[in-house]
Amino acid sequence: MAPREYWDEYGCRCNAYAPAAVFAAYERWGFLYPAKKRRLASLWGSVEATWRAAMTRSDLMAVATCGDLAGARAATGMRVRSGQGYVGQHWAAADAPSGTLALTLAVLAGASARPFVSGFQLSYRPGNRMPARVFGGAVRAAGPHGAERLNTLHALPRQGRRARELDVARWAAQDRGVVAAFCRNEAGVVWTAVNELDTADVEWRDSDRLWAEVGLRYRRSVWVARWRGEIRGLAVVHRGPVGLNFSLLENRVELLLARDVGREARAAVAGALLEAATEAADPKLLNRLPVVCAATDEPALAALGAPAFRRYVGAMWAGPAGVRALWESVHRRFGRVLQRLDRQESGS
């Protein structure tokens, strides 16, 4: 049974506009700016096809809108299925603070209503004070179910440094326990749970079947680097529908390196993992695959010729308790503000 949604309660609509109308609004508001549109030009047909298919199932991709996208006041934001959890992204608006708050609450309310959800995650620029206050506060309110991490975004290096002494192999069922323990030790319990690296379905086969019902695929592979039998790092290679995220993060490679690996060895581990990643990733996207890692691992990617071009804070809430705490925190902070803004905007 599909979880309850709350669009009507917050005066929002879900997947009510064709992708072209949403894209046009993003361009008018400056969210889809010319340079970003140019970077996606060769893929734009695939991006539009992805959105058309994904928006036929709101449990896969929910594009929430408040107001008329063609009007002077409107807001939109998205919730995308990621394994058994969700990613929130692409919040944008035109003079509609109450609409932004309303759709944020509606998106989170629906996610928190699922009987089981692995988590909810979103990202924001470190210098953006508003989301830092709102979502940083929600992380703290979630206690052991919430976490934040400063990440860096890199282009895929043209060539990794092959390290013969490293053994890199694809995750197998017998690796489940040791890989989960490695992830918890290196990145924390919340990161591990939200990214579903402690489950039997690490490669997202179950959720991939849901995407296949609308003619799309969203799966991943996990590659583990070992030295003398000990895990030194892993790479999570995502292969999702092109353009769910305008930065192509649905096709990212996420690196996690052991903290006790030395500086030079870190580059070797990263290089070996990325070499495996290039073989597992979508070959059509190799010249634009984003690589994500913790900011502390930025030097390892820079040593491979891929300096960071963006930093962002990844905020995460694990499990039903974490997602519920996120919604409650945002609702407490903004419930009354939303009512006041509604009165002001209706009277203007």
C-alpha positions as CSV (number, residue, x, y, z in Angstrom):
1,M,0.0,0.0,0.0
2,A,1.3,3.4,-0.9
3,P,2.1,5.7,2.0
4,R,-0.1,8.6,2.6
5,E,0.8,12.0,1.0
6,Y,0.0,15.5,2.3
7,W,0.0,17.7,-0.8
8,D,-3.5,19.0,-0.3
9,E,-3.0,19.7,3.4
10,Y,-0.2,22.1,2.5
11,G,-1.8,23.6,-0.6
12,C,0.7,21.9,-3.0
13,R,0.5,19.8,-6.1
14,C,2.6,16.8,-7.1
15,N,3.8,16.1,-10.6
16,A,1.2,18.5,-11.9
17,Y,3.3,20.1,-14.6
18,A,5.1,18.6,-17.6
19,P,8.9,18.6,-17.3
20,A,9.2,21.3,-19.9
21,A,7.1,23.7,-17.8
22,V,9.3,22.9,-14.7
23,F,12.5,23.4,-16.7
24,A,11.2,26.7,-18.1
25,A,10.4,28.0,-14.5
26,Y,13.9,26.9,-13.4
27,E,15.4,28.9,-16.2
28,R,13.4,32.0,-15.4
29,W,14.3,31.8,-11.8
30,G,18.0,31.4,-12.5
31,F,18.2,27.9,-11.0
32,L,18.9,26.3,-14.4
33,Y,21.4,29.0,-15.5
34,P,22.9,29.1,-19.0
35,A,26.2,27.5,-18.2
36,K,24.5,24.6,-16.5
37,K,22.1,24.2,-19.4
38,R,25.0,24.2,-21.8
39,R,26.8,21.5,-19.8
40,L,23.8,19.3,-20.2
41,A,23.1,20.2,-23.8
42,S,24.2,16.9,-25.3
43,L,22.2,15.0,-22.7
44,W,19.1,17.2,-22.7
45,G,16.9,14.7,-24.6
46,S,17.8,12.0,-22.1
47,V,17.1,14.4,-19.2
48,E,13.6,15.2,-20.5
49,A,12.9,11.5,-21.1
50,T,14.0,10.6,-17.6
51,W,11.7,13.2,-16.0
52,R,8.7,12.2,-18.1
53,A,9.0,8.6,-17.1
54,A,9.9,9.1,-13.5
55,M,7.1,11.6,-12.9
56,T,4.5,8.9,-13.7
57,R,5.2,7.5,-10.3
58,S,5.2,9.9,-7.4
59,D,6.8,7.2,-5.1
60,L,9.9,7.4,-7.4
61,M,10.0,11.1,-8.2
62,A,7.7,13.7,-6.6
63,V,8.0,17.2,-8.1
64,A,6.1,19.4,-5.6
65,T,4.8,22.8,-6.7
66,C,3.0,25.6,-4.9
67,G,1.4,28.4,-7.0
68,D,1.3,28.7,-10.8
69,L,4.7,28.1,-12.3
70,A,3.9,30.6,-15.0
71,G,3.0,33.3,-12.5
72,A,4.8,35.8,-10.4
73,R,4.8,33.6,-7.2
74,A,5.6,30.0,-7.2
75,A,7.9,27.4,-5.7
76,T,9.0,23.9,-6.5
77,G,11.1,21.1,-5.0
78,M,11.7,17.4,-5.4
79,R,11.8,14.2,-3.6
80,V,13.6,11.3,-5.4
81,R,13.6,7.7,-4.4
82,S,17.1,6.5,-3.6
83,G,17.2,2.8,-2.7
84,Q,14.8,2.5,0.2
85,G,15.2,6.2,1.1
86,Y,14.9,9.7,-0.4
87,V,17.0,12.6,-1.6
88,G,15.5,16.1,-1.5
89,Q,16.8,18.4,-4.2
90,H,16.2,21.3,-6.7
91,W,14.4,23.7,-4.3
92,A,13.7,26.9,-6.2
93,A,11.1,29.7,-6.0
94,A,10.0,33.1,-7.3
95,D,8.8,35.4,-4.5
96,A,7.0,32.6,-2.7
97,P,8.5,32.1,0.8
98,S,5.2,30.5,2.1
99,G,5.2,28.2,-1.0
100,T,8.7,27.0,-0.3
101,L,7.9,26.3,3.3
102,A,4.7,24.5,2.4
103,L,6.2,22.2,-0.2
104,T,9.1,21.4,2.1
105,L,6.7,20.3,4.8
106,A,4.6,18.3,2.3
107,V,7.7,16.6,0.9
108,L,8.9,15.6,4.3
109,A,5.5,14.6,5.7
110,G,5.0,12.1,2.9
111,A,8.5,10.6,3.4
112,S,8.0,10.3,7.1
113,A,4.7,8.4,6.6
114,R,6.4,5.4,5.0
115,P,6.4,2.4,7.3
116,F,10.0,1.8,6.5
117,V,12.4,4.3,5.0
118,S,16.2,4.0,5.1
119,G,16.6,7.7,5.5
120,F,16.4,11.2,3.9
121,Q,19.3,13.2,2.7
122,L,19.9,16.6,1.1
123,S,22.8,19.0,0.6
124,Y,23.5,22.7,0.7
125,R,26.4,25.1,0.3
126,P,28.4,25.7,3.5
127,G,27.9,29.5,3.3
128,N,24.1,29.3,2.9
129,R,22.9,30.3,6.3
130,M,19.2,29.6,6.0
131,P,19.5,25.8,5.3
132,A,22.3,25.6,7.8
133,R,20.0,26.9,10.5
134,V,17.0,24.9,9.4
135,F,18.5,21.5,8.5
136,G,21.5,21.8,10.9
137,G,19.0,22.3,13.6
138,A,17.0,19.3,12.4
139,V,20.2,17.2,12.5
140,R,20.8,18.1,16.1
141,A,17.1,17.5,16.9
142,A,17.3,14.0,15.5
143,G,20.0,13.0,18.0
144,P,21.6,9.7,17.1
145,H,19.5,9.5,14.0
146,G,21.0,12.6,12.3
147,A,24.4,13.6,11.0
148,E,26.2,16.1,8.7
149,R,29.3,15.8,6.7
150,L,31.3,18.2,4.6
151,N,31.8,16.7,1.1
152,T,33.7,17.7,-2.0
153,L,32.7,17.2,-5.6
154,H,35.3,16.3,-8.2
155,A,35.5,15.4,-11.9
156,L,36.5,11.8,-12.6
157,P,40.3,11.7,-13.1
158,R,41.4,10.8,-16.6
159,Q,43.6,8.0,-15.3
160,G,44.0,6.4,-11.9
161,R,47.2,5.2,-10.4
162,R,47.3,1.5,-10.6
163,A,48.6,-0.1,-7.4
164,R,49.4,-3.7,-7.9
165,E,49.6,-4.6,-4.2
166,L,45.9,-3.5,-3.8
167,D,43.2,-6.1,-4.5
168,V,39.9,-4.4,-5.7
169,A,36.9,-6.6,-6.1
170,R,33.1,-6.1,-6.3
171,W,31.1,-6.4,-3.1
172,A,29.8,-9.9,-2.5
173,A,27.2,-11.2,0.0
174,Q,30.0,-12.6,2.3
175,D,31.4,-9.1,2.6
176,R,28.2,-7.7,4.2
177,G,29.3,-7.7,7.8
178,V,32.9,-6.5,7.3
179,V,31.9,-3.8,4.9
180,A,29.2,-2.5,7.2
181,A,31.7,-2.4,10.1
182,F,34.2,-0.6,8.0
183,C,31.6,2.0,6.9
184,R,30.4,2.6,10.5
185,N,34.0,3.0,11.7
186,E,35.0,5.4,9.0
187,A,31.9,7.4,8.2
188,G,29.5,6.8,11.1
189,V,26.3,4.8,11.8
190,V,24.0,7.3,10.2
191,W,25.9,7.6,7.0
192,T,26.1,3.8,6.7
193,A,22.4,3.4,7.4
194,V,21.2,6.2,5.0
195,N,23.4,4.8,2.3
196,E,22.2,1.3,2.9
197,L,25.7,-0.2,3.2
198,D,24.6,-2.4,6.1
199,T,21.9,-4.3,4.2
200,A,21.7,-7.4,2.1
201,D,20.5,-5.3,-0.9
202,V,23.6,-3.1,-1.2
203,E,23.2,-3.0,-5.0
204,W,19.6,-1.8,-4.8
205,R,18.1,-4.6,-6.8
206,D,14.7,-4.2,-5.1
207,S,14.3,-0.5,-5.9
208,D,15.7,-1.1,-9.3
209,R,12.7,-3.2,-10.1
210,L,10.4,-0.3,-9.2
211,W,12.3,2.0,-11.6
212,A,12.1,-0.7,-14.3
213,E,8.3,-0.5,-14.2
214,V,8.5,2.9,-15.7
215,G,11.3,2.0,-18.2
216,L,14.2,3.3,-16.2
217,R,17.0,1.7,-14.2
218,Y,18.6,2.8,-10.9
219,R,21.2,0.4,-9.4
220,R,24.7,0.6,-8.1
221,S,27.7,-1.5,-7.5
222,V,30.2,-1.4,-4.6
223,W,33.9,-2.0,-5.0
224,V,36.2,-2.8,-2.1
225,A,39.9,-2.2,-2.0
226,R,42.0,-4.4,0.3
227,W,45.6,-4.5,1.2
228,R,46.8,-7.8,2.8
229,G,43.2,-8.7,3.3
230,E,42.3,-5.5,5.2
231,I,39.8,-3.0,3.7
232,R,41.4,0.3,2.8
233,G,38.6,1.9,1.0
234,L,35.5,1.4,-1.1
235,A,33.7,3.0,-4.1
236,V,29.9,3.1,-4.5
237,V,29.2,3.4,-8.2
238,H,25.7,4.7,-9.0
239,R,24.0,4.1,-12.3
240,G,20.7,6.0,-12.4
241,P,18.4,7.6,-14.9
242,V,20.3,10.4,-16.5
243,G,19.4,13.9,-15.3
244,L,17.4,13.2,-12.2
245,N,19.8,15.7,-10.7
246,F,21.2,18.5,-12.9
247,S,24.7,17.8,-11.5
248,L,24.3,14.1,-12.6
249,L,24.6,12.9,-9.0
250,E,22.4,10.0,-9.7
251,N,25.5,8.7,-11.6
252,R,28.1,9.6,-9.1
253,V,31.0,7.6,-7.7
254,E,31.2,7.9,-3.9
255,L,34.5,7.2,-2.3
256,L,35.2,6.2,1.3
257,L,38.8,5.8,2.4
258,A,40.2,4.4,5.6
259,R,41.4,7.3,7.9
260,D,44.6,5.5,8.8
261,V,45.9,5.3,5.3
262,G,48.9,7.6,4.7
263,R,48.8,10.6,2.3
264,E,50.5,8.9,-0.7
265,A,48.8,5.6,-0.2
266,R,45.4,7.4,-0.1
267,A,45.9,8.5,-3.7
268,A,46.9,5.0,-4.7
269,V,43.7,3.5,-3.0
270,A,41.5,6.2,-4.6
271,G,43.1,5.6,-8.0
272,A,42.6,1.9,-7.9
273,L,39.0,2.3,-6.8
274,L,38.3,4.8,-9.5
275,E,39.8,2.6,-12.1
276,A,37.2,-0.1,-11.1
277,A,34.5,2.6,-11.1
278,T,35.2,3.5,-14.7
279,E,34.5,0.0,-15.8
280,A,31.3,-0.2,-13.8
281,A,29.9,3.2,-14.7
282,D,27.7,4.3,-17.6
283,P,30.2,4.5,-20.5
284,K,28.3,7.4,-22.0
285,L,29.0,9.6,-19.0
286,L,32.7,8.8,-18.3
287,N,33.8,12.3,-19.3
288,R,31.4,13.9,-16.8
289,L,31.0,11.5,-13.9
290,P,31.0,13.4,-10.5
291,V,33.1,11.9,-7.7
292,V,32.0,12.6,-4.1
293,C,34.2,12.2,-1.1
294,A,34.6,13.6,2.4
295,A,36.4,16.9,2.4
296,T,39.2,15.2,4.3
297,D,39.9,13.1,1.3
298,E,40.1,16.0,-1.1
299,P,44.0,15.8,-1.3
300,A,43.9,12.3,-2.5
301,L,41.7,13.3,-5.5
302,A,43.8,16.4,-6.1
303,A,46.9,14.1,-6.3
304,L,45.2,12.2,-9.1
305,G,44.6,15.5,-11.1
306,A,41.0,16.0,-10.0
307,P,40.8,19.0,-7.5
308,A,37.5,19.8,-5.9
309,F,35.2,22.2,-7.8
310,R,32.5,22.4,-5.2
311,R,32.0,21.9,-1.5
312,Y,28.7,21.1,0.1
313,V,27.2,19.9,3.4
314,G,25.5,16.5,3.2
315,A,22.7,16.4,5.9
316,M,21.3,12.9,6.7
317,W,18.5,11.4,8.8
318,A,18.5,7.6,9.3
319,G,15.4,5.4,9.4
320,P,11.8,6.2,10.2
321,A,12.8,7.8,13.5
322,G,15.3,10.2,11.8
323,V,12.9,11.2,9.0
324,R,10.1,11.8,11.5
325,A,12.4,13.9,13.6
326,L,13.4,15.9,10.5
327,W,9.8,16.7,9.7
328,E,8.9,17.6,13.3
329,S,11.9,19.9,13.6
330,V,11.0,21.8,10.4
331,H,7.3,21.9,11.3
332,R,8.0,23.3,14.8
333,R,10.3,25.9,13.3
334,F,8.0,26.9,10.4
335,G,4.5,25.9,11.1
336,R,3.5,29.3,12.6
337,V,5.7,31.2,10.1
338,L,3.9,29.5,7.3
339,Q,0.5,30.6,8.7
340,R,1.7,34.2,9.1
341,L,3.1,34.3,5.5
342,D,-0.1,32.9,4.1
343,R,-2.1,35.7,5.8
344,Q,0.4,38.3,4.5
345,E,0.4,37.0,0.9
346,S,-3.4,36.6,0.7
347,G,-3.8,40.2,2.0
348,S,-1.3,41.7,-0.5
